[in-house]
């Protein structure tokens, strides 16, 4: 919640000879590499710190793993905010270029997802890096470590090529009178909210509603497949654990399909938005698609439950139910492509027209993404328990939020 606005604020004012955005992008890439090494080597570092190989719970390895994820979260925000702001800088206020740039940003996110799923599914990946297998790290751990090695090499290589090829002009602040008073960072944040124009407020409202809809799916997608569709239980008997794991594996396939559709849809976002008469219309319509898909997940769950009542508790879903669930995963790639591109493009366009800093504006928009995620994370457990547990209450709330965001997008966005 704090990292991206902070990075955006300081990148807007960076006077480095390497440019405003490139120092932050380079720093973020290095932090991602450090985080990947910490996560990949968590078991080995835990052993060096005193974990015993015969211990069921390796506390020190868990600490290194958690530290790596914390750094990864900070690094991703350090990297993504300046990257999107850099795209807006390069577009130089051109609305069409801004939308196209963010659509390609979404496309390459999808490419990364597909490559990640492909690498993770290859069980012999560790053979490329024989040194990854150690006494503390078995074949599964070595495969994970190898995935991180590949991602780190690709990230650093592409970052170096991009930052060397794409020029970022050194920024010089305008001359100010001696009487001008420097406003501290948090004063700038609150000041940005005070002077924010109506279009930006409407964009924040639609984005917040949109992420209230998205987060239950992003948080519980594979769990829904394992628990509701397959009738499994991660903490149950051997049979229910097996069913749950089967569902999670099928859910991972669904996420692969989702990423593929996300990639293709990202390439068509700009063309489709022009044909539909504007980006806000496209965003509004796909929010209704999101609402329909979340509602259909409730229907698929009911069909799976009814099937288990007749075929047996441990029967698993029929081929039709499984295909329906995978179809929903794939269809959700359509609104996800728009969610990953249009809001950021609109924020850049609005900030360009108002003269606001790109980094700070995108950081403020990020608050409309993070705060709903925090609300859903904190409230989903108690809320689900009120309605008998499971993931369906979150999906129902998400469907309602998506429908409202669609209406607001179509009626009030500029």
C-alpha positions, 0 to 999 in steps of 0.5 A: 500500500505504501511502496508504490505511492512512495516510489511513484512520488520519488521517481517523479522527482528523480534527477539522476543522470540515468533518468527518472524511472530507470534507477527504480526499475533497475533497483526493483529488478535486483530486489526481485532477484534477491527475493528469488534467491532467498525463496529458492534457497530457503531450505539450504539457508535454514539448514545453515542456520540450524534446521535439522533435516529430520525435523517436520517443521523447519522454522528457520527455512520458513523465516527465510521463505517469508523474508523472500516473499516480503522482499518480492512484494516490495520489489514488484511494487518498486518495479511495476509502478515506474514501468507503467509510469515510464510507458506513460512518459514515452507515450508523451500524453498521446491517449492511443499510445498510452492505451496500446502501451498498457495493453502490451504490458498486460500481454507480456504479463500473460506471456510470463504467466504461461512461461511460469506455468510451463516451467513449473509443470516440467518435473525434470527442470532441475536436471538443467541445474544439477547443483540445485539438489542438496541434502536439504533440497529434494527434487521438488525443491530443486525444481522450484529453485531452477524455476527461480534461476531461469526467471532471474536470468531472464529478468536481469537480461531483459532489464539490461537490454530494455534500460540500455535500448530505451532512453530516459531523459534526465529530468530537471525541476523547474526553477522555484522561488525561494519562498516556496515551501517543500511539501513532505511526501505524505502531504503530497499524497493527501494533497493529491486526494484534495485536488483530485479531479472528478474523473480520477475519483470516478476511476478510483471508485470503479477500480476499487469495486472491480478489485472487490470483485476480482480478489475472491477469485484470485485468492480462492480459484484453485481452492474452489476447484479442489473444494467445491468442484471436486469435493475435496478437503486439504485437511481431511481423509486421504481420499478427500486430500487426493480429491482436493489435490486433483482439483488444485491441479485442474485449477492450475490448468485453468490458470494456464488457460486464463493466461493464454486468453489474457495474452490474446485479449491484451493484443486486441484491447485497443482495437476492440475499445475503438470499435466499441466507442471508447475504453470506458465502454469496453471496461464496463461491458467486461465487468458484466462478463466478470459478474456473469462468470462469478455467478456461473461459478456458483451454478457449477458448484451446485451442479457438482454438489448435486452430482456427488449426492447421486454418484457418491461423495467421492465421485468427483465431477463429471467431464461436463462440470470439469469442462464448465469450470475450465471454461470459466477460468478461460473466459475470465482472461477477457476481463482480466486483460482489460483490468490489467491495462485500461485503468492504468491507461486512463490514470495516465491519460487523466494525469497527463491532462491535469499535469499531475506526476505519472508516478504519484497518480499511478501510486494513488490508483494502486491504493484503490487496488490494495485497500479492497484486497485488504478488506476482502482478505480480512473480511472473507473468513468471518463473512464466509462462516456466516453463510456456512463456509466455502468460497461461494459467498465471496464469489456472490459479493464479487459478482455484485461488485462487478455488476455495480462497477460495470454500471458506474464505468458506463455512466460516470467515467469520462 
